[in-house]
Amino acid sequence: MKIVTIIVLVVIALFFLLPILHGQAPIPEDMSATEIGHFIGGFAGYWIDALKSVFTSL
């Protein structure tokens, strides 16, 4: 059971960290709506582009 927990935590961490590390989802410096919108938009845009590339390669 412990290995499954570790794998799930790693997958969740990669899900959130990959867009940030790639530079497409900048970490908000303050809690303004614009900063949070840029973060969410970059986060969603990263995963949409990633899924498009996966499905086009199939």
N, C-alpha and C positions, 0 to 999 in steps of 0.2 A: 504494500500500500504506500510506503514511503516514496518509492521511485515514481509512482504515478503522480503523487503530489508535487514532487520536484519537477517532473516534466510539464505538468499543467502550469506551474509558476513560471517556468522558463518560457513557455509559449505565450503566456499573458504579458510577460516582460518584453518579449520581442515584438508583440503586437503594438505596444505603446512606444517602445524605444526606437524601433526602426525608422519611423517618420521623423523623429526628433534628431536622430543621429545622421540621417540623410540630409537634413537641413531644410526639409520641405515644411515642417511644422515648427516654427520658432516658439520657444517657451515664452509665455506671456510675462512681461516685466511688471505689469500691474493688472488689476482686475477690471480694466475698462472693457466695454463691449467690443470695441475695435480690436484690441489685442486678443481677446478670447475668440473672436470671429476669425482672425487670421490663423490662430492655432487650429481651430476645428476645421476650417477650410483646407489648410495644408494637410492635416491628418486624413481627412476624407479624400482629398485629391490624391495623396500618396497611395492609399489602398485601392482607389478606383483605377489608377494607372497600373498598379501591380496586377490587379485582377484582369484588366484588359490584356496585358502582355501575356498572362498565363493562358487565357482563353484563345488568343490568336495563335499561340504556339502549338495548340492542340490541333 
